[in-house]
């Protein structure tokens, strides 16, 4: 009886965690940055974070970021002139290269992180990527000027 109860409780507790993902498409679904946040158990404080850098079929790698506490959740994404991606997480800065699927943490804040393209954030309890509205307007303006 105790064994059955113990197994039932273990199964219940194992399924109490939470995993959420949000993607920033670069060129279709095969070329993207995907943020994964995981809370292994219901009583866990904060989130375990990883970013998946992918350019299929050539490469796809998952890199761990520093954990993030509860509360305000925000990771900004910038595009450099060299077509690399800078992620800003609190006091930390990372650079992602989708050509080699690598991620590296900066030792200090970059002087010019690039153009803000969007933000990974929590809205209504759900992890989302939101493209920067200023970037959307400038892309529409450039497209209408090209016509």
JOSULFEN-V928178 format. One record per residue. N is the residue number from 0. RES is the residue in three letters. D_LAST is the distance of its C-alpha to the last C-alpha in Angstrom with 2 decimals. Layout:
N,RES,D_LAST  N,RES,D_LAST
//
This chain:
0,UNK,74.89  1,UNK,73.72  2,UNK,71.85  3,UNK,69.98  4,UNK,69.13  5,UNK,68.08  6,UNK,65.78  7,UNK,64.24  8,UNK,63.59  9,UNK,62.08  10,UNK,59.67  11,UNK,58.71  12,UNK,58.17  13,UNK,56.19  14,UNK,53.55  15,UNK,53.11  16,UNK,50.38  17,UNK,46.67  18,UNK,43.66  19,UNK,40.05  20,UNK,36.80  21,UNK,33.20  22,UNK,30.39  23,UNK,27.32  24,UNK,25.14  25,UNK,23.51  26,UNK,22.28  27,UNK,23.62  28,UNK,27.27  29,UNK,28.74  30,UNK,27.44  31,UNK,28.39  32,UNK,30.72  33,UNK,33.15  34,UNK,35.58  35,UNK,38.95  36,UNK,41.48  37,UNK,44.99  38,UNK,48.04  39,UNK,50.84  40,UNK,53.28  41,UNK,53.18  42,UNK,55.28  43,UNK,53.13  44,UNK,51.86  45,UNK,48.30  46,UNK,45.89  47,UNK,45.88  48,UNK,42.35  49,UNK,40.62  50,UNK,37.15  51,UNK,36.21  52,UNK,33.94  53,UNK,32.63  54,UNK,30.62  55,UNK,32.05  56,UNK,33.76  57,UNK,34.58  58,UNK,35.84  59,UNK,36.50  60,UNK,38.82  61,UNK,40.16  62,UNK,41.06  63,UNK,43.21  64,UNK,42.33  65,UNK,44.95  66,UNK,46.09  67,UNK,44.87  68,UNK,47.14  69,UNK,46.88  70,UNK,44.99  71,UNK,41.60  72,UNK,39.49  73,UNK,36.41  74,UNK,34.87  75,UNK,31.76  76,UNK,29.37  77,UNK,27.62  78,UNK,25.44  79,UNK,26.65  80,UNK,24.91  81,UNK,26.87  82,UNK,25.32  83,UNK,28.57  84,UNK,29.26  85,UNK,31.65  86,UNK,33.54  87,UNK,35.47  88,UNK,38.46  89,UNK,40.75  90,UNK,42.27  91,UNK,41.09  92,UNK,38.07  93,UNK,37.13  94,UNK,34.70  95,UNK,33.49  96,UNK,32.35  97,UNK,30.83  98,UNK,31.40  99,UNK,35.14  100,UNK,35.30  101,UNK,37.35  102,UNK,37.82  103,UNK,39.74  104,UNK,40.91  105,UNK,40.54  106,UNK,43.90  107,UNK,42.40  108,UNK,39.20  109,UNK,36.44  110,UNK,35.59  111,UNK,31.82  112,UNK,31.08  113,UNK,27.28  114,UNK,24.47  115,UNK,25.65  116,UNK,23.82  117,UNK,26.27  118,UNK,29.89  119,UNK,32.43  120,UNK,34.67  121,UNK,37.05  122,UNK,36.12  123,UNK,38.77  124,UNK,40.79  125,UNK,38.04  126,UNK,36.29  127,UNK,32.47  128,UNK,29.48  129,UNK,27.11  130,UNK,23.80  131,UNK,23.58  132,UNK,21.81  133,UNK,20.51  134,UNK,18.83  135,UNK,17.19  136,UNK,15.84  137,UNK,14.58  138,UNK,12.82  139,UNK,11.10  140,UNK,10.24  141,UNK,8.97  142,UNK,6.76  143,UNK,5.42  144,UNK,5.44  145,UNK,3.83  146,UNK,0.00
//
